[in-house]
Amino acid sequence: MSSHPWLVADIGGTNARFGLVTEPGGRPESVAVLAGRDHDGLPEAVAAYLADHAGGVRPGAACLAIAGPVDGDRYRLTNAGWSGSVRDLGIPHVELLNDFEALAASLPHLAGDDLVSFGGPEPSRGVKAVLGPGTGLGVAGLVPAAEGWIPLPGEGGHVTVPVLDERDREIVRALHSEGARHVVAEHLLSGPGLTRLHRALALVRGVDAPRLAPADIVDRLDDSLCAETVDVFCGLLGTFAGNVALTLGARGGVYLGGGVLPRIVDRVLASDFRRRFEATPTLDDYLSAIATTLIVAPQPALTGAAAWLAQRLANTSNLEYA
């Protein structure tokens, strides 16, 4: 691996993050973030990273986490124009994962300062879930198996929005009044969802409010409407996370990623997140025994991609495309 290290990548609609792994079990090194708009496609971005940030090495294997659907050797980014086959990369062995599959695969390898507790006991071995509000709302699971861990991809962000009380219902009605036919969780529990939620609360409260970007909302918590927006967001997220935990039987813990939550850690801790996570009329004891934990590690999807590649290569007898 010293002359042919592994390439790992987390490819999103805006940025492509790359790193090299020089030994099994090693953390990604030479990490670089490339803007997707600067490259015509994935092969061009890979070539640019290897030439400009990795000394021109030739990877012996790769694992790529893609923010979009994958099918065998083929990929398509949901929020960008890149699509194709990893066979075009010219790397002997390439694994493809959905980005939240890779995030799930990172969970057994995170500890200490990589994590912040959002309530409950210490995470344990067992089925785990990961979800994250960012550009969208990703969801995946992780199941222990004899050969290691198996990540489970899903599209849980597109389930119906998890309303619990009258204010939640008023928010959904406000969105319907503005033309939304069906409100799914991602419509509110994401970066763009903060903007929608702020607008809906303005309608519910009968006040005029400017359209604000997500960053502006979380930076203006001295404004009552922005503060309420973030508090409602945290409560909805708690209910959604509880639903995910029950669906997957995630007694090994529920982990939260994405780009929104690290900016509002104190607000989440002071919010209704954990109370609503545990709020079920029949299984509250079940949920109270499940840890909720925020991922704050840098580039965790790269760590997950490296772990998955090591596991796959340890369990295969040849280096052909998965």
Backbone bond lengths (Angstrom), bond angles and torsions (degrees), N, CA, C in turn:
res aa  C-N    CA-C-N  psi(-1)  N-CA   C-N-CA  omega(-1)  CA-C   N-CA-C  phi
1 M - - - 1.458 - - 1.519 112.35 -
2 S 1.331 118.47 -14.77 1.458 118.92 179.70 1.519 111.64 -65.51
3 S 1.330 117.02 -35.37 1.471 119.79 179.54 1.522 112.01 -96.95
4 H 1.334 117.82 -22.55 1.461 121.70 178.77 1.529 109.51 -131.67
5 P 1.329 117.82 71.54 1.462 120.75 -178.12 1.518 111.42 -67.94
6 W 1.315 114.97 170.81 1.462 120.46 175.78 1.528 109.75 -87.59
7 L 1.306 115.21 141.54 1.454 122.25 173.95 1.527 108.43 -98.51
8 V 1.327 116.87 131.12 1.467 121.01 173.64 1.521 108.07 -124.29
9 A 1.335 115.51 148.32 1.462 118.94 -175.74 1.516 110.52 -150.45
10 D 1.328 114.86 150.17 1.462 123.94 173.44 1.527 105.40 -125.02
11 I 1.326 116.29 104.57 1.461 121.97 -170.56 1.517 109.29 -104.30
12 G 1.327 116.23 110.42 1.456 121.28 178.62 1.512 111.66 -108.43
13 G 1.323 115.02 179.99 1.457 119.44 -178.40 1.508 113.41 -70.94
14 T 1.337 117.49 -21.79 1.473 121.65 -179.04 1.514 111.82 -108.38
15 N 1.341 116.70 -47.66 1.465 121.06 -175.86 1.518 111.34 -124.88
16 A 1.329 114.42 152.87 1.465 122.19 174.06 1.528 107.24 -118.33
17 R 1.321 115.58 119.33 1.462 121.21 -177.74 1.528 108.52 -104.85
18 F 1.324 116.53 133.38 1.461 121.51 -176.81 1.529 110.44 -129.62
19 G 1.339 115.05 154.82 1.450 121.58 173.57 1.518 110.13 -157.49
20 L 1.326 116.35 168.93 1.462 122.75 177.65 1.524 109.17 -120.07
21 V 1.316 115.74 143.08 1.463 122.31 175.07 1.519 107.48 -117.07
22 T 1.325 116.77 123.21 1.459 120.31 -173.60 1.516 113.78 -103.68
23 E 1.340 117.63 -4.30 1.452 120.55 175.33 1.517 109.28 -155.19
24 P 1.344 118.41 146.03 1.463 120.28 178.36 1.523 110.47 -56.32
25 G 1.328 116.04 131.82 1.454 121.14 -177.78 1.513 113.68 85.55
26 G 1.342 117.39 -4.24 1.450 120.93 -179.61 1.520 112.35 -78.90
27 R 1.319 116.47 154.33 1.458 122.06 175.84 1.530 108.88 -80.47
28 P 1.330 117.16 151.12 1.463 120.00 177.90 1.529 111.87 -60.44
29 E 1.323 115.34 139.36 1.451 123.31 178.04 1.526 109.27 -119.79
30 S 1.328 116.10 173.54 1.471 122.18 178.01 1.526 110.79 48.91
31 V 1.349 115.77 43.01 1.465 120.61 -177.22 1.535 109.61 -71.68
32 A 1.322 115.51 134.97 1.461 121.66 177.50 1.518 109.20 -142.24
33 V 1.324 115.66 148.48 1.461 122.56 178.88 1.517 108.25 -114.93
34 L 1.333 116.23 121.48 1.460 122.64 179.92 1.519 109.31 -110.20
35 A 1.306 116.84 138.58 1.458 121.27 176.62 1.525 109.17 -75.02
36 G 1.335 116.06 126.46 1.458 119.78 -178.11 1.520 113.10 -59.58
37 R 1.319 117.45 -35.00 1.471 120.54 -176.43 1.526 112.27 -64.32
38 D 1.337 116.89 -17.53 1.465 120.22 -178.39 1.515 113.21 -84.24
39 H 1.328 117.36 -0.40 1.466 120.53 -174.68 1.522 109.83 -136.34
40 D 1.324 115.62 145.81 1.465 120.99 -176.07 1.516 113.18 -74.52
41 G 1.315 117.46 -22.89 1.454 120.17 -178.24 1.508 110.66 -174.21
42 L 1.322 116.29 -177.53 1.455 121.04 -178.01 1.531 112.79 -63.74
43 P 1.343 120.28 -45.51 1.471 118.62 179.01 1.523 112.38 -57.20
44 E 1.331 117.12 -39.50 1.461 120.24 179.92 1.536 111.35 -67.40
45 A 1.337 116.67 -39.33 1.463 120.12 178.70 1.527 110.91 -66.51
46 V 1.336 117.17 -42.29 1.465 120.93 177.78 1.527 110.10 -60.90
47 A 1.329 116.32 -46.51 1.468 120.36 -179.68 1.524 110.98 -61.07
48 A 1.337 116.98 -40.86 1.462 120.47 179.97 1.524 110.79 -65.18
49 Y 1.337 117.41 -42.63 1.459 119.85 178.88 1.528 110.77 -62.14
50 L 1.322 116.88 -48.53 1.466 119.97 -177.04 1.520 111.21 -62.63
51 A 1.331 117.76 -38.58 1.460 120.89 -178.44 1.524 112.27 -74.71
52 D 1.336 117.01 -42.01 1.464 120.57 -170.22 1.517 114.78 -95.21
53 H 1.347 117.18 -21.72 1.466 119.54 -173.60 1.525 113.71 -127.01
54 A 1.327 118.16 -7.69 1.468 120.61 -174.55 1.523 112.97 -128.38
55 G 1.314 116.40 17.45 1.457 119.82 175.18 1.507 115.34 66.53
56 G 1.329 117.76 19.12 1.461 120.64 177.72 1.513 114.66 74.45
57 V 1.350 118.93 21.09 1.466 120.81 -179.41 1.523 110.52 -66.49
58 R 1.329 115.21 159.89 1.471 121.68 175.60 1.524 107.84 -110.00
59 P 1.338 118.24 107.35 1.469 120.00 -177.34 1.527 111.67 -62.93
60 G 1.339 114.62 144.01 1.456 119.08 174.74 1.511 112.81 -86.69
61 A 1.329 117.26 -20.19 1.458 122.72 179.06 1.524 107.55 -161.09
62 A 1.316 115.10 164.66 1.467 119.31 -179.19 1.516 109.88 -150.24
63 C 1.345 115.28 153.76 1.456 122.17 169.58 1.518 107.16 -134.66
64 L 1.332 116.21 122.89 1.451 122.71 -175.51 1.526 109.45 -115.94
65 A 1.321 115.89 125.87 1.467 122.24 174.92 1.524 107.51 -97.08
66 I 1.320 116.60 122.17 1.462 123.06 -171.64 1.522 110.36 -114.27
67 A 1.324 116.43 131.54 1.466 120.71 176.03 1.523 109.43 -82.45
68 G 1.307 114.19 73.13 1.458 121.22 -177.62 1.520 109.89 166.20
69 P 1.313 116.89 178.67 1.464 120.05 -177.67 1.521 112.51 -71.36
70 V 1.321 115.74 143.67 1.461 122.02 174.79 1.525 108.02 -124.61
71 D 1.326 115.58 147.80 1.463 121.77 -178.34 1.517 107.83 -147.04
72 G 1.344 116.33 99.62 1.455 119.17 -176.43 1.511 110.63 64.48
73 D 1.327 116.87 -120.09 1.462 120.66 -179.90 1.527 112.29 -93.55
74 R 1.332 117.41 3.55 1.462 120.52 -174.40 1.526 111.68 -106.56
75 Y 1.339 114.91 149.17 1.465 122.04 -176.84 1.524 109.25 -140.22
76 R 1.331 114.65 159.57 1.470 121.59 173.21 1.516 108.22 -153.80
77 L 1.318 116.52 119.92 1.458 120.31 177.86 1.524 109.71 -71.84
78 T 1.327 116.26 135.00 1.463 120.96 -178.32 1.519 111.50 -69.07
79 N 1.335 117.37 -40.98 1.462 121.03 -173.38 1.523 113.32 -113.77
80 A 1.324 117.12 27.85 1.458 122.12 175.55 1.519 107.89 -155.95
81 G 1.329 116.30 171.50 1.458 119.96 -172.98 1.510 115.62 -90.23
82 W 1.326 118.18 4.13 1.461 119.61 -176.56 1.522 110.83 -76.88
83 S 1.312 115.87 133.18 1.468 122.36 173.72 1.513 107.84 -157.78
84 G 1.326 115.91 161.18 1.456 119.29 178.83 1.507 112.00 151.93
85 S 1.324 115.67 -156.21 1.461 123.01 -179.16 1.520 109.19 -120.34
86 V 1.341 116.36 139.95 1.460 119.81 178.02 1.527 111.23 -70.02
87 R 1.326 117.94 -11.68 1.467 119.65 174.58 1.525 111.54 -62.36
88 D 1.332 115.70 -21.78 1.460 119.85 179.68 1.523 112.77 -73.63
89 L 1.333 117.81 -8.52 1.456 120.34 -177.19 1.515 113.02 -82.48
90 G 1.329 117.81 -18.39 1.451 120.84 179.38 1.520 114.29 71.83
91 I 1.336 117.23 25.62 1.465 122.62 178.28 1.523 108.06 -105.21
92 P 1.356 118.68 133.95 1.470 120.42 -171.34 1.521 115.06 -54.86
93 H 1.324 118.77 -41.17 1.463 121.54 -176.85 1.517 108.15 -136.68
94 V 1.340 116.68 123.37 1.462 120.65 -179.33 1.519 109.53 -130.79
95 E 1.336 115.92 129.10 1.457 123.02 173.15 1.523 108.44 -103.66
96 L 1.326 116.17 140.93 1.456 122.15 175.87 1.521 109.67 -115.27
97 L 1.330 116.43 136.16 1.457 122.36 174.92 1.519 108.71 -134.41
98 N 1.324 116.38 150.94 1.448 120.16 162.88 1.530 108.07 -64.76
99 D 1.335 118.02 150.38 1.466 119.65 -175.25 1.521 112.87 -60.48
100 F 1.341 118.47 -35.21 1.458 118.55 179.45 1.525 112.11 -79.95
101 E 1.318 118.61 -21.94 1.464 119.69 167.99 1.526 109.89 -60.76
102 A 1.335 116.12 -44.64 1.463 120.37 179.73 1.517 110.72 -65.12
103 L 1.333 117.21 -39.24 1.455 119.93 177.73 1.531 110.08 -63.43
104 A 1.335 116.59 -40.37 1.462 120.24 176.75 1.528 110.59 -61.96
105 A 1.333 117.36 -42.45 1.465 120.88 -178.82 1.518 112.43 -64.61
106 S 1.331 117.44 -19.77 1.469 120.09 179.67 1.525 112.79 -78.07
107 L 1.338 118.00 -19.48 1.467 120.77 -167.00 1.529 114.12 -57.21
108 P 1.351 120.63 -44.52 1.466 118.39 -179.87 1.526 113.49 -67.00
109 H 1.316 117.27 -10.21 1.464 121.12 -175.12 1.529 112.55 -106.42
110 L 1.338 117.09 7.86 1.457 121.97 179.05 1.524 109.37 -106.67
111 A 1.325 115.83 141.49 1.469 120.11 -179.38 1.522 108.81 -163.90
112 G 1.334 115.43 168.51 1.456 120.72 173.13 1.517 112.96 59.64
113 D 1.330 115.83 -124.98 1.456 121.54 -176.56 1.519 113.40 -70.53
114 D 1.332 117.81 -5.25 1.470 121.02 175.83 1.524 111.63 -72.28
115 L 1.350 117.26 -15.91 1.461 121.34 -168.43 1.525 111.60 -133.50
116 V 1.332 115.79 150.78 1.470 123.04 172.98 1.522 107.43 -129.82
117 S 1.333 117.20 127.21 1.459 120.44 -179.02 1.516 111.10 -72.43
118 F 1.341 115.81 133.58 1.455 122.73 172.24 1.523 111.15 -107.87
119 G 1.326 116.86 17.70 1.453 120.27 175.04 1.507 112.92 121.57
120 G 1.335 115.50 158.42 1.454 121.23 179.11 1.514 111.88 91.31
121 P 1.328 116.77 -177.16 1.464 121.64 -178.38 1.533 110.83 -75.86
122 E 1.325 116.20 -177.33 1.460 120.50 173.72 1.529 109.60 -66.59
123 P 1.340 117.92 141.03 1.474 119.17 175.27 1.523 110.50 -58.88
124 S 1.326 115.95 149.63 1.456 120.84 -178.85 1.518 109.78 -126.76
125 R 1.334 115.78 169.90 1.460 118.81 173.47 1.521 107.80 -70.30
126 G 1.269 116.35 142.89 1.447 122.91 -174.95 1.505 108.50 144.92
127 V 1.301 117.32 177.89 1.461 120.76 179.57 1.521 109.38 -57.41
128 K 1.331 115.32 133.02 1.454 122.03 -179.98 1.525 109.23 -119.98
129 A 1.316 115.27 156.24 1.465 121.07 175.14 1.514 108.17 -127.64
130 V 1.325 115.94 149.76 1.452 121.11 174.21 1.521 107.85 -135.38
131 L 1.309 116.36 137.84 1.460 121.50 177.27 1.514 107.60 -144.02
132 G 1.333 115.73 156.17 1.446 116.84 -176.28 1.505 114.59 -161.07
133 P 1.338 117.54 123.01 1.449 120.83 172.73 1.527 111.03 -83.00
134 G 1.323 115.48 121.04 1.454 122.51 175.39 1.512 107.28 -141.99
135 T 1.319 116.71 -125.31 1.463 119.78 172.51 1.520 110.12 -61.26
136 G 1.326 115.80 -36.68 1.457 122.87 173.05 1.519 108.57 -128.00
137 L 1.321 116.90 -154.52 1.467 122.17 177.19 1.523 107.77 -130.58
138 G 1.322 116.08 104.15 1.455 120.88 -178.52 1.513 112.02 -92.09
139 V 1.327 115.63 151.95 1.471 122.49 178.63 1.522 108.48 -145.10
140 A 1.315 116.70 137.89 1.468 121.34 173.99 1.520 108.25 -155.08
141 G 1.332 115.05 166.98 1.458 121.40 176.76 1.514 110.51 -123.68
142 L 1.325 116.58 169.53 1.458 122.94 176.88 1.519 108.11 -142.84
143 V 1.327 115.73 123.28 1.461 121.70 -173.64 1.528 109.46 -116.38
144 P 1.339 118.32 128.36 1.468 119.72 176.41 1.522 110.58 -69.69
145 A 1.326 115.69 140.95 1.463 121.54 179.86 1.521 108.69 -143.13
146 A 1.344 115.49 168.18 1.460 119.94 -176.83 1.523 111.53 -59.84
147 E 1.348 117.28 -34.14 1.455 120.91 -177.20 1.524 113.26 -91.55
148 G 1.330 117.87 7.77 1.455 120.48 -180.00 1.519 110.90 135.74
149 W 1.332 116.53 -118.67 1.461 122.47 -179.79 1.516 108.98 -134.29
150 I 1.321 116.22 146.00 1.460 121.38 179.45 1.519 108.65 -119.46
151 P 1.349 118.70 116.04 1.463 120.49 176.52 1.525 111.40 -78.26
152 L 1.321 116.15 143.93 1.462 122.31 -179.62 1.523 109.20 -116.23
153 P 1.332 117.97 112.30 1.464 119.31 177.56 1.517 110.60 -76.54
154 G 1.308 116.05 161.53 1.462 120.27 177.25 1.510 110.47 -166.54
155 E 1.301 115.88 175.60 1.468 122.54 177.26 1.529 109.32 -124.77
156 G 1.341 115.25 45.09 1.454 120.98 -175.39 1.513 114.32 -63.89
157 G 1.333 117.82 -19.92 1.449 119.82 178.46 1.514 114.08 -65.82
158 H 1.334 116.22 -12.81 1.461 120.27 -176.65 1.528 112.98 -103.54
159 V 1.336 116.69 14.47 1.463 118.99 171.72 1.525 108.90 -74.45
160 T 1.321 116.20 165.39 1.458 120.36 179.84 1.525 110.70 -60.47
161 V 1.314 116.68 142.75 1.460 122.01 -177.25 1.532 110.53 -57.24
162 P 1.340 117.81 137.10 1.479 120.70 -171.58 1.532 112.80 -85.94
163 V 1.319 117.58 77.54 1.464 120.72 179.06 1.526 110.04 -75.55
164 L 1.352 116.10 145.63 1.455 120.48 -178.03 1.518 112.34 -130.72
165 D 1.338 117.69 -34.12 1.462 119.58 -175.73 1.529 110.14 -130.49
166 E 1.321 115.82 -178.44 1.463 120.18 -174.76 1.522 111.93 -65.29
167 R 1.311 118.80 -36.85 1.458 119.56 177.58 1.524 111.45 -62.13
168 D 1.321 116.45 -41.25 1.464 119.58 175.72 1.523 110.86 -58.24
169 R 1.328 116.05 -44.39 1.462 119.50 -178.64 1.525 111.00 -66.01
170 E 1.334 118.11 -37.29 1.461 120.60 177.84 1.530 110.90 -64.30
171 I 1.315 116.83 -36.37 1.464 120.84 178.46 1.522 110.12 -64.36
172 V 1.311 116.66 -45.27 1.463 120.01 179.14 1.523 110.76 -64.13
173 R 1.336 117.36 -40.66 1.471 119.85 177.48 1.534 110.75 -62.65
174 A 1.330 116.96 -37.98 1.460 120.20 178.04 1.520 111.01 -63.08
175 L 1.318 117.26 -40.59 1.463 120.29 178.07 1.529 110.65 -66.96
176 H 1.331 117.17 -38.39 1.459 120.25 175.95 1.524 110.63 -61.51
177 S 1.336 116.63 -38.03 1.468 120.09 -178.48 1.519 111.95 -65.38
178 E 1.337 116.23 -20.51 1.460 120.43 179.63 1.523 112.14 -100.98
179 G 1.331 116.03 13.43 1.456 119.52 171.70 1.509 116.86 107.05
180 A 1.329 118.69 -2.89 1.464 120.45 177.85 1.525 109.63 -72.29
181 R 1.325 117.66 120.39 1.464 120.83 -178.61 1.522 111.88 -80.67
182 H 1.317 116.56 -38.15 1.459 120.51 -179.18 1.518 107.50 -145.28
183 V 1.310 117.77 123.60 1.463 122.30 -176.64 1.526 108.74 -99.14
184 V 1.330 116.06 118.09 1.458 121.06 178.02 1.524 108.76 -103.04
185 A 1.324 115.34 167.27 1.462 120.20 -175.13 1.524 112.41 -56.24
186 E 1.328 117.37 -42.27 1.457 121.34 -178.02 1.523 112.74 -61.28
187 H 1.335 117.59 -27.20 1.462 120.72 -179.91 1.522 111.89 -62.44
188 L 1.348 118.37 -25.23 1.456 121.99 179.67 1.524 112.65 -115.90
189 L 1.321 117.98 -31.79 1.459 121.62 -175.13 1.523 110.59 -99.85
190 S 1.317 114.55 69.19 1.461 122.87 179.10 1.518 106.78 -164.75
191 G 1.340 116.65 176.02 1.447 118.81 174.62 1.516 111.68 -59.91
192 P 1.352 118.22 -56.33 1.457 118.94 175.19 1.523 112.73 -58.93
193 G 1.334 117.14 -27.78 1.456 120.60 178.36 1.514 112.88 -64.29
194 L 1.337 117.48 -31.81 1.463 119.58 175.92 1.533 110.80 -60.86
195 T 1.331 115.46 -39.90 1.469 119.25 178.31 1.518 110.86 -65.32
196 R 1.335 117.51 -43.83 1.471 121.09 177.81 1.523 110.59 -63.04
197 L 1.318 115.98 -42.35 1.461 120.49 -178.45 1.527 110.78 -64.50
198 H 1.304 117.16 -40.81 1.471 121.91 177.51 1.522 110.48 -61.09
199 R 1.338 116.31 -43.75 1.463 120.97 178.67 1.534 110.97 -64.39
200 A 1.331 116.27 -44.12 1.464 119.62 -178.70 1.521 111.28 -63.99
201 L 1.328 117.61 -40.35 1.457 120.38 178.76 1.526 111.58 -66.39
202 A 1.326 117.07 -34.14 1.462 120.08 175.44 1.524 110.24 -61.78
203 L 1.331 116.71 -40.85 1.463 120.64 177.54 1.524 110.92 -66.05
204 V 1.327 116.35 -42.63 1.466 120.19 -179.90 1.524 110.72 -63.48
205 R 1.315 116.54 -41.44 1.469 120.92 -178.25 1.529 112.61 -82.25
206 G 1.343 117.52 -10.55 1.452 120.83 179.85 1.512 113.65 68.85
207 V 1.339 116.32 37.24 1.465 120.68 -179.44 1.526 109.69 -120.71
208 D 1.324 114.95 152.88 1.459 120.40 173.59 1.531 108.16 -83.96
209 A 1.315 115.74 135.43 1.459 119.65 179.47 1.519 108.49 -147.78
210 P 1.324 117.67 139.09 1.468 119.79 177.38 1.523 110.51 -68.59
211 R 1.320 116.07 154.45 1.462 120.09 174.39 1.528 108.09 -73.36
212 L 1.312 116.91 121.37 1.453 121.75 -176.18 1.523 111.32 -113.29
213 A 1.319 115.58 143.64 1.455 121.47 172.40 1.526 109.14 -71.25
214 P 1.334 117.73 156.27 1.475 120.10 -179.48 1.529 112.98 -53.57
215 A 1.335 117.37 -43.86 1.463 120.32 -178.90 1.522 111.28 -61.67
216 D 1.340 116.77 -36.73 1.467 119.88 178.96 1.524 111.32 -67.18
217 I 1.320 116.60 -36.77 1.473 119.93 -179.72 1.520 110.85 -64.16
218 V 1.333 117.39 -47.59 1.470 119.55 -177.43 1.523 111.88 -73.88
219 D 1.335 117.29 -16.86 1.461 120.32 177.26 1.527 112.80 -89.14
220 R 1.353 117.62 -6.03 1.466 120.54 -175.80 1.532 111.69 -119.84
221 L 1.307 115.92 48.46 1.462 119.05 -175.68 1.529 112.75 -73.80
222 D 1.348 117.30 -5.55 1.463 119.39 170.61 1.519 112.01 -79.19
223 D 1.342 116.95 -11.01 1.464 122.60 173.78 1.525 108.31 -86.88
224 S 1.322 117.19 129.22 1.464 120.37 -172.53 1.519 112.62 -62.21
225 L 1.339 117.92 -38.01 1.461 119.53 -178.69 1.521 111.03 -71.18
226 C 1.322 117.29 -38.67 1.463 120.00 177.01 1.529 110.44 -65.91
227 A 1.332 116.02 -41.20 1.468 119.53 178.95 1.524 110.90 -62.92
228 E 1.333 116.74 -43.01 1.461 119.60 178.70 1.520 110.59 -65.50
229 T 1.327 117.48 -37.97 1.466 121.21 177.89 1.516 110.52 -57.36
230 V 1.314 117.14 -48.36 1.465 120.86 -178.42 1.526 110.64 -67.13
231 D 1.325 117.84 -38.43 1.466 120.23 178.94 1.527 111.65 -65.66
232 V 1.334 116.83 -41.97 1.466 119.99 177.41 1.528 109.90 -64.97
233 F 1.327 116.68 -41.65 1.463 121.75 177.17 1.531 110.33 -55.03
234 C 1.329 116.56 -47.33 1.470 120.31 -178.81 1.526 111.68 -64.39
235 G 1.334 116.95 -40.24 1.456 119.62 178.40 1.514 112.92 -65.28
236 L 1.319 116.48 -45.89 1.465 120.70 176.93 1.528 110.69 -59.70
237 L 1.330 115.87 -40.69 1.460 119.64 -180.00 1.528 110.79 -64.14
238 G 1.336 117.14 -37.68 1.462 119.77 177.09 1.511 112.41 -61.02
239 T 1.342 116.65 -44.92 1.465 120.04 177.89 1.527 111.06 -63.67
240 F 1.320 115.66 -43.82 1.468 119.57 179.38 1.527 110.58 -61.41
241 A 1.338 117.44 -44.97 1.461 120.91 -179.47 1.526 111.03 -63.09
242 G 1.336 117.47 -38.10 1.460 120.16 176.00 1.518 111.89 -63.16
243 N 1.329 116.58 -40.13 1.461 120.28 177.34 1.527 111.10 -62.02
244 V 1.347 116.28 -42.29 1.470 120.18 178.60 1.527 110.13 -63.19
245 A 1.334 116.54 -43.51 1.463 119.98 179.96 1.525 111.75 -60.18
246 L 1.333 117.14 -42.69 1.459 120.82 179.15 1.524 111.33 -68.14
247 T 1.322 117.25 -39.72 1.463 120.73 -177.79 1.524 111.82 -64.91
248 L 1.333 116.41 -42.43 1.463 120.20 -176.65 1.530 112.52 -92.26
249 G 1.335 117.53 -9.28 1.461 118.72 -172.43 1.518 110.72 62.07
250 A 1.336 115.74 46.13 1.468 121.59 -169.79 1.522 111.44 -82.46
251 R 1.308 116.38 65.45 1.458 120.75 -177.56 1.520 111.83 -74.97
252 G 1.340 116.25 -11.27 1.461 120.35 175.08 1.508 113.37 -82.89
253 G 1.328 117.54 -2.42 1.455 120.79 176.54 1.509 113.30 123.08
254 V 1.326 115.14 150.73 1.457 122.63 172.81 1.524 107.32 -111.93
255 Y 1.323 116.00 123.95 1.455 122.33 -177.45 1.525 109.28 -110.49
256 L 1.319 114.91 144.93 1.462 120.52 -178.29 1.517 109.80 -119.78
257 G 1.333 115.28 129.97 1.455 121.35 177.75 1.512 110.05 -124.79
258 G 1.326 115.68 -153.05 1.455 120.55 179.89 1.516 111.86 88.83
259 G 1.321 115.72 171.80 1.449 120.54 -172.71 1.516 115.59 -90.86
260 V 1.337 119.01 -9.97 1.464 120.97 -174.02 1.523 112.14 -83.18
261 L 1.318 117.44 -49.63 1.463 121.11 -168.67 1.526 115.23 -64.69
262 P 1.341 120.66 -36.57 1.470 118.37 178.89 1.524 113.95 -58.91
263 R 1.327 118.07 -18.83 1.469 121.37 -179.94 1.525 112.08 -85.14
264 I 1.327 117.69 -13.19 1.468 120.04 -175.01 1.531 111.18 -132.88
265 V 1.328 117.02 36.60 1.467 120.93 -175.35 1.522 111.13 -55.50
266 D 1.331 117.33 -51.16 1.464 119.78 -177.13 1.527 111.18 -62.48
267 R 1.322 116.67 -36.38 1.461 119.70 -179.64 1.529 110.75 -67.16
268 V 1.331 116.80 -39.19 1.470 119.85 178.00 1.525 110.08 -63.67
269 L 1.331 116.37 -44.55 1.463 120.54 -178.17 1.527 111.79 -62.43
270 A 1.333 116.59 -31.23 1.465 120.27 -179.07 1.524 113.17 -91.57
271 S 1.318 117.00 -0.11 1.462 121.74 -173.18 1.520 112.06 -93.63
272 D 1.337 114.51 -172.67 1.466 122.22 176.44 1.523 112.37 -83.96
273 F 1.329 118.08 9.67 1.466 120.22 -174.52 1.528 111.78 -52.76
274 R 1.324 117.47 -56.08 1.464 119.74 -173.84 1.520 111.24 -69.96
275 R 1.348 117.30 -39.34 1.470 118.96 178.45 1.514 110.63 -59.58
276 R 1.331 117.17 -44.32 1.459 119.82 -179.58 1.527 111.43 -73.46
277 F 1.318 117.81 -28.38 1.464 120.05 173.76 1.521 110.46 -58.88
278 E 1.318 117.11 -40.76 1.460 121.25 -176.39 1.522 113.14 -87.55
279 A 1.329 117.82 -6.28 1.471 121.27 -170.45 1.516 111.59 -80.64
280 T 1.320 115.96 92.06 1.455 121.88 171.29 1.532 106.93 -138.95
281 P 1.327 118.59 139.07 1.467 119.48 -172.71 1.519 114.60 -69.49
282 T 1.322 117.97 -15.64 1.470 119.05 -174.01 1.522 114.20 -121.96
283 L 1.353 118.96 -24.20 1.464 120.87 -172.64 1.524 112.31 -128.99
284 D 1.341 117.61 36.41 1.456 119.60 -178.47 1.523 111.28 -64.19
285 D 1.330 118.07 -35.32 1.460 120.53 177.30 1.525 111.03 -64.10
286 Y 1.324 116.27 -35.36 1.465 121.61 178.15 1.519 109.43 -61.83
287 L 1.329 116.84 -47.35 1.458 120.93 -176.36 1.524 111.66 -74.42
288 S 1.323 118.48 -33.71 1.460 119.87 -179.48 1.524 111.96 -64.95
289 A 1.339 117.49 -19.64 1.460 121.94 179.47 1.525 112.51 -90.01
290 I 1.334 118.02 5.16 1.464 122.39 -178.12 1.526 109.32 -107.28
291 A 1.321 116.17 130.33 1.469 121.56 178.95 1.520 110.50 -74.84
292 T 1.316 116.14 143.81 1.463 122.35 169.53 1.526 107.14 -118.86
293 T 1.328 116.99 124.34 1.457 122.12 -168.04 1.524 110.76 -138.00
294 L 1.324 116.15 132.90 1.463 121.65 178.12 1.524 110.06 -90.78
295 I 1.329 116.14 133.96 1.460 122.01 175.18 1.529 108.61 -87.79
296 V 1.331 117.00 120.47 1.466 121.07 176.64 1.527 111.85 -118.88
297 A 1.328 117.29 5.56 1.465 121.06 178.58 1.529 109.75 -63.71
298 P 1.332 118.02 144.12 1.460 119.96 174.93 1.528 110.95 -72.73
299 Q 1.309 116.52 134.82 1.468 123.24 175.10 1.533 113.74 51.48
300 P 1.341 119.17 51.25 1.471 119.56 -178.30 1.528 113.61 -64.58
301 A 1.336 118.23 -28.57 1.469 119.17 179.44 1.523 111.26 -64.44
302 L 1.328 117.97 -30.82 1.470 119.97 175.73 1.524 110.42 -67.05
303 T 1.332 116.66 -39.98 1.469 120.79 175.73 1.522 110.32 -61.43
304 G 1.334 117.20 -42.50 1.456 120.69 178.65 1.514 112.44 -65.83
305 A 1.322 116.99 -41.05 1.465 120.32 178.34 1.521 110.46 -62.07
306 A 1.335 117.59 -41.15 1.456 121.02 178.62 1.529 111.07 -64.51
307 A 1.349 116.54 -42.35 1.460 120.10 -179.89 1.523 111.23 -64.99
308 W 1.338 117.03 -41.84 1.450 120.55 -179.66 1.525 111.05 -66.06
309 L 1.327 117.42 -41.12 1.458 120.42 179.48 1.523 110.78 -64.06
310 A 1.325 117.65 -43.58 1.463 120.63 178.14 1.522 111.15 -60.05
311 Q 1.334 116.39 -42.41 1.459 120.41 179.64 1.517 111.38 -66.07
312 R 1.312 117.23 -42.91 1.468 121.36 -179.35 1.519 111.53 -65.34
313 L 1.325 116.94 -44.15 1.466 119.22 -178.66 1.521 111.20 -69.62
314 A 1.323 117.59 -29.22 1.460 120.56 177.22 1.521 111.75 -70.01
315 N 1.346 116.89 -21.31 1.459 121.57 -176.06 1.521 113.37 -111.29
316 T 1.327 116.94 15.67 1.461 119.50 177.38 1.516 109.59 -126.90
317 S 1.290 117.24 149.73 1.468 121.50 -176.90 1.509 112.25 -99.44
318 N 1.335 117.98 -2.30 1.455 119.31 178.68 1.514 109.23 -143.89
319 L 1.305 117.51 171.46 1.448 123.64 -178.27 1.520 110.08 -113.49
320 E 1.314 116.11 65.35 1.446 121.25 175.47 1.513 108.73 -111.53
321 Y 1.328 115.90 166.77 1.444 120.11 -177.85 1.520 110.45 -63.15
322 A 1.327 115.12 139.80 1.465 120.00 178.06 1.518 109.35 -69.14
